[in-house]
């Protein structure tokens, strides 16, 4: 069987380069293209050397580990022991994910159990030897898909962790009604009532659905809050005196109004600290503030500044 060394080298160069770039992305390390190319070239040369039987001693565990350290040192430098150790952990994690993707797609695309058994051979020690034959294009495609999925999952997990680090439990009291939910502390929320200068937090109107008139949820959802208040003439509503219209500027739109309620108290609990505010308005949003339901309120940053 003919083996083209240049093809093997280029294939391994692409694989090692992709793994190193993914490692840099996971670790938030800026990758120098030339250093990554040099490190990937070392890995590719190592694979080529394995094609020569007299150099089979280089296939030992110690040499593999030492080579991986060298590759990471060339690609990202040493920095500190902690920095380098985390790079090593991320590098091996990405490698295992990549290998799992290749194996997974390899067996996923096999037709029938006969094809699977052809790749397995019982050895003399009672174990099973597995033989894999795949083209370079197939391997690169499977590897690319695996790394893409890994990056997507990791990115989603990172975003969820960032959101969770800025969440807090919220309890809003209006008369005899109490609502509790999870809120997101949004430092970019600088919405204030222009008349009372009270900060405005936002909650999903659905949390107050049983306390509001039946048709209000749809009206809030379609930004028809001025009509809702106008239609109150002649109707009895327990919280009429608590209603406020707060102007705000929507994205790519002109000035709009948000229906808000004046609560008796808002209590925010975050990281063991309890914050209570009475001079605050609760704006009502007709939709879902988070698509995944991670939070149901947006907390004004001024509400987490004074400890109870």
Wavefront OBJ file of the C-alpha trace (Angstrom):
o trace
v 0.000 0.000 0.000
v 1.429 3.371 -1.073
v 1.537 6.167 1.480
v 2.007 9.729 0.292
v 4.006 11.524 2.951
v 3.047 14.986 1.701
v -0.665 14.143 1.954
v -0.216 12.769 5.477
v 1.755 15.866 6.482
v -0.839 18.320 5.134
v -3.690 16.355 6.674
v -2.074 16.359 10.106
v -1.103 20.015 9.710
v -4.759 20.950 9.202
v -5.946 18.726 12.047
v -3.375 19.993 14.547
v -3.957 23.584 13.479
v -7.706 23.255 13.984
v -7.247 21.672 17.405
v -4.810 24.386 18.506
v -7.121 27.172 17.322
v -10.050 25.576 19.152
v -7.889 25.283 22.273
v -7.042 28.984 22.016
v -10.745 29.827 21.653
v -11.687 27.745 24.703
v -8.932 29.356 26.783
v -9.561 32.925 25.550
v -5.961 33.092 24.344
v -5.036 35.200 21.343
v -3.428 32.801 18.867
v -0.437 34.002 16.871
v -0.897 32.468 13.372
v 2.822 31.850 12.858
v 3.270 30.197 16.246
v 0.223 27.999 15.662
v 1.575 27.054 12.230
v 4.954 26.169 13.721
v 3.363 24.097 16.489
v 1.065 22.302 14.034
v 4.075 21.567 11.821
v 5.833 19.874 14.746
v 2.803 17.649 15.283
v 2.565 16.839 11.581
v 6.278 15.966 11.406
v 5.843 13.638 14.378
v 3.112 11.705 12.565
v 5.270 11.437 9.444
v 8.186 10.080 11.498
v 5.908 7.325 12.773
v 5.823 5.901 9.238
v 9.451 4.818 9.599
v 9.792 1.524 11.590
v 13.229 2.352 13.093
v 11.612 5.333 14.840
v 8.792 3.348 16.455
v 10.291 4.042 19.897
v 8.931 7.583 19.527
v 5.401 6.196 19.857
v 5.712 5.735 23.628
v 3.496 7.543 26.132
v 6.359 9.632 27.514
v 7.304 10.926 24.067
v 3.676 11.735 23.230
v 3.183 13.733 26.425
v 6.503 15.539 26.010
v 5.626 16.382 22.413
v 2.218 17.764 23.391
v 3.936 20.023 25.938
v 6.355 21.202 23.253
v 3.515 21.919 20.823
v 1.640 23.971 23.416
v 4.786 25.838 24.447
v 5.485 26.784 20.826
v 1.857 27.781 20.162
v 1.039 29.760 23.310
v 4.215 30.060 25.376
v 4.590 29.046 29.006
v 3.370 32.150 30.862
v 3.002 30.530 34.266
v 2.494 27.021 35.593
v -1.235 27.629 36.050
v -1.601 29.121 32.562
v 0.301 26.257 30.957
v -1.567 23.575 32.951
v -4.914 24.950 31.844
v -3.732 25.007 28.252
v -2.727 21.342 28.568
v -6.126 20.406 30.025
v -7.998 22.276 27.293
v -5.760 20.805 24.575
v -6.378 17.213 25.662
v -10.109 17.850 26.090
v -10.385 19.183 22.547
v -8.353 16.220 21.256
v -10.642 13.715 22.964
v -13.717 15.493 21.579
v -12.227 15.451 18.082
v -11.379 11.749 18.295
v -14.849 10.973 19.615
v -16.399 12.853 16.695
v -14.356 10.893 14.144
v -15.202 7.545 15.772
v -18.847 8.501 16.182
v -19.338 9.482 12.551
v -17.338 6.454 11.406
v -19.695 3.993 13.093
v -22.802 6.104 12.491
v -22.398 5.840 8.725
v -21.707 2.100 8.706
v -24.435 -0.042 7.136
v -25.292 -3.167 9.090
v -23.518 -5.047 11.840
v -21.385 -6.954 9.329
v -19.485 -3.768 8.485
v -18.841 -3.165 12.164
v -17.542 -6.685 12.813
v -15.157 -6.421 9.872
v -13.288 -3.696 11.748
v -12.860 -5.842 14.891
v -10.411 -8.689 15.453
v -9.917 -10.761 18.598
v -6.288 -10.823 19.707
v -4.436 -13.480 21.675
v -4.851 -11.730 25.026
v -8.636 -11.786 24.793
v -8.946 -8.159 23.745
v -10.339 -6.610 20.589
v -8.271 -4.841 17.933
v -10.184 -2.196 16.000
v -9.143 -1.227 12.493
v -10.293 2.039 10.966
v -10.020 2.937 7.299
v -11.176 6.340 6.188
v -10.200 8.918 3.617
v -8.554 12.210 4.422
v -11.600 14.189 3.268
v -13.908 12.127 5.472
v -11.644 12.512 8.500
v -11.309 16.269 8.066
v -15.068 16.642 7.558
v -15.910 14.599 10.674
v -13.302 16.474 12.693
v -14.599 19.862 11.539
v -18.196 18.970 12.368
v -17.184 17.646 15.782
v -15.190 20.767 16.660
v -18.007 23.005 15.405
v -20.566 21.224 17.597
v -18.176 21.375 20.558
v -17.654 25.114 20.105
v -21.411 25.717 19.796
v -22.189 23.753 22.968
v -19.313 25.368 24.875
v -20.371 28.839 23.742
v -23.952 28.240 24.871
v -22.749 26.966 28.237
v -20.500 29.995 28.649
v -23.367 32.388 27.889
v -25.625 30.581 30.348
v -22.935 30.842 33.033
v -22.539 34.574 32.373
v -26.283 35.124 32.680
v -26.471 33.056 35.859
v -23.692 35.088 37.462
v -25.842 38.218 37.069
v -29.149 36.803 38.303
v -30.886 37.285 41.645
v -34.160 36.308 43.276
v -36.838 39.012 43.308
v -39.952 39.398 45.448
v -42.463 42.139 44.618
v -45.267 43.036 47.013
v -48.361 44.960 45.897
v -51.058 45.038 48.544
v -51.885 41.437 49.372
v -50.274 40.112 46.184
v -46.712 38.811 46.239
v -44.796 37.594 43.193
v -41.373 35.928 43.249
v -39.139 35.170 40.291
v -35.557 35.202 39.027
v -34.289 38.512 37.691
v -31.279 39.612 35.659
v -29.278 42.540 37.017
v -28.807 44.683 33.909
v -26.193 47.393 34.404
v -27.283 48.913 31.093
v -30.818 49.507 32.356
v -30.986 53.215 33.202
v -34.743 53.621 32.897
v -36.269 56.093 35.361
v -39.731 57.552 35.706
v -39.253 61.185 34.562
v -41.762 62.530 37.134
v -40.812 60.737 40.345
v -37.240 59.816 39.298
v -37.946 56.295 40.556
v -35.925 53.492 38.950
v -37.954 51.123 36.766
v -37.442 47.369 36.828
v -39.239 45.167 34.303
v -41.252 41.994 34.902
v -43.152 39.680 32.603
v -46.805 40.714 32.715
v -47.827 37.050 32.730
v -46.676 36.848 36.361
v -49.494 39.256 37.262
v -52.069 37.805 34.884
v -54.532 36.789 37.606
v -54.383 40.246 39.214
v -54.855 42.285 36.009
v -57.979 42.711 33.861
v -58.440 39.822 31.415
v -57.668 41.770 28.229
v -54.579 43.562 29.511
v -51.975 40.959 28.621
v -52.707 41.259 24.896
v -52.828 45.037 25.128
v -49.426 45.164 26.852
v -47.986 42.745 24.305
v -49.077 45.011 21.424
v -47.932 48.240 23.155
v -51.461 49.610 23.522
v -51.079 50.574 27.176
v -52.534 54.069 26.742
v -55.811 52.530 25.586
v -55.845 50.203 28.583
v -55.834 53.114 31.007
v -58.403 55.024 28.947
v -60.730 52.010 28.994
v -60.627 51.958 32.806
v -63.182 54.788 33.002
v -66.231 53.392 34.716
v -64.469 50.162 35.707
v -63.249 49.249 39.135
v -59.617 48.255 39.408
v -58.002 47.846 42.799
v -54.620 49.130 41.650
v -55.845 52.123 39.627
v -53.887 54.573 41.804
v -50.703 52.519 41.345
v -50.671 52.730 37.535
v -48.020 54.770 35.737
v -47.062 55.287 32.108
v -43.284 55.412 31.725
v -41.872 56.739 28.435
v -38.933 54.909 26.900
v -37.211 54.738 23.550
v -37.407 51.355 21.830
v -34.770 49.927 19.502
v -35.050 51.605 16.061
v -38.370 53.091 17.134
v -39.620 56.349 18.567
v -40.790 57.055 22.080
v -43.160 54.457 23.511
v -44.893 53.981 26.833
v -44.571 51.117 29.289
v -47.307 50.319 31.760
v -45.863 50.233 35.272
v -47.115 49.539 38.782
v -46.028 51.209 42.005
v -45.333 48.366 44.471
v -45.212 48.497 48.243
v -41.762 46.903 48.263
v -39.255 45.120 46.058
v -36.807 42.757 47.756
v -33.787 41.475 45.833
v -31.597 38.699 47.233
v -28.210 38.228 45.610
v -25.089 36.430 46.824
v -26.352 36.329 50.406
v -27.191 40.044 50.467
v -30.769 41.329 50.769
v -31.763 44.659 49.206
v -35.151 46.291 49.835
v -36.502 49.216 47.819
v -39.783 51.089 48.120
v -39.207 53.941 45.699
v -39.374 51.866 42.535
v -41.744 51.113 39.664
v -42.380 47.708 38.115
v -42.782 47.895 34.335
v -44.801 45.155 32.634
v -43.539 43.406 29.503
v -45.993 41.416 27.409
v -43.515 38.847 26.102
v -40.802 36.583 27.483
v -37.678 38.385 28.639
v -35.553 35.245 28.148
v -36.313 32.701 25.448
v -35.163 29.842 27.682
v -36.993 31.153 30.748
v -33.739 31.719 32.664
v -35.168 34.914 34.186
v -38.524 36.694 34.253
v -37.452 40.166 35.361
v -34.808 42.775 34.577
v -33.500 44.391 37.733
v -32.430 48.029 37.762
v -28.812 48.243 39.044
v -29.749 50.832 41.678
v -31.884 48.190 43.418
v -28.812 46.203 44.466
v -26.819 49.036 46.001
v -28.309 49.485 49.471
v -28.268 46.536 51.851
v -31.332 46.002 54.045
l 1 2 3 4 5 6 7 8 9 10 11 12 13 14 15 16 17 18 19 20 21 22 23 24 25 26 27 28 29 30 31 32 33 34 35 36 37 38 39 40 41 42 43 44 45 46 47 48 49 50 51 52 53 54 55 56 57 58 59 60 61 62 63 64 65 66 67 68 69 70 71 72 73 74 75 76 77 78 79 80 81 82 83 84 85 86 87 88 89 90 91 92 93 94 95 96 97 98 99 100 101 102 103 104 105 106 107 108 109 110 111 112 113 114 115 116 117 118 119 120 121 122 123 124 125 126 127 128 129 130 131 132 133 134 135 136 137 138 139 140 141 142 143 144 145 146 147 148 149 150 151 152 153 154 155 156 157 158 159 160 161 162 163 164 165 166 167 168 169 170 171 172 173 174 175 176 177 178 179 180 181 182 183 184 185 186 187 188 189 190 191 192 193 194 195 196 197 198 199 200 201 202 203 204 205 206 207 208 209 210 211 212 213 214 215 216 217 218 219 220 221 222 223 224 225 226 227 228 229 230 231 232 233 234 235 236 237 238 239 240 241 242 243 244 245 246 247 248 249 250 251 252 253 254 255 256 257 258 259 260 261 262 263 264 265 266 267 268 269 270 271 272 273 274 275 276 277 278 279 280 281 282 283 284 285 286 287 288 289 290 291 292 293 294 295 296 297 298 299 300 301 302 303 304 305 306 307 308
